[in-house]
Structures are given as C-alpha cells and as structure tokens.
Amino acid sequence: SNMEQQEYTPDIYTLEDEEGNEVVFEMIDSIELDGQKYYAMMPYYENPEDMLNDDGQLIVLRNEVVDGEEMMATIDDDEEYDRIGEIFMKRITEMFEDDEEE
C-alpha cells in the first residue's frame, strides 16, 4: 500500500530588515480584522535547537497593497501592534494547547 507522508511544510518568507539583511520568517497565523489582514511571523530556523535559543519573538505584520502588489508591512502604530499582537498570542497559545491535548 502506498502510504502518503504528511509533510509539514512551513510557510516561509524571506523579508528584508531596515539594514537590508535578509531574515527568514515562518508564518504562524493570520487573521482578518476590520477589513485588514494581519500576519504573525516568527524567525525560522532549520535547526530546532537554534529556535530554543531564540526568545520566540513574535513579529506582527499587516497586509498593504502597494502599486497593486500585496506586501507585508510593519505596523508603525504601537497601539495597533500591541492589540494585534495580543490577539495572536492568545490564538497561538490556544493552538499549542490543543495540540498537547490530543
């Protein structure tokens, strides 16, 4: 019988930071709120041990359309950033808790 491997393929994005360094992120979650799309990203490590050494910084980005192209953009508004970040943290915590229960 042909068993199909369920491969977990993370959503990987390479983004440039202010200094023009390429940083690889994995999309953890996305939500739509008030007609605006937001993404929760975390630095992606091919080596899981590197991930353990990271403080697990969640990056929140918003979807912006620039010249008809959809782009991920940083949120300049601290209040908006914190509000969305909190929603994501809650959702992600619940996601991980669900995984452990099974």
Secondary structure, 3 states (H helix, E strand, C coil): CCCCCCCCCCCEEEEECCCCCEEEEEEEEEEEECCEEEEEEEECCCCHHHHHHCCCCCEEEEEEEECCEEEEEECCCHHHHHHHHHHHHHHHHHHHHHHHHC
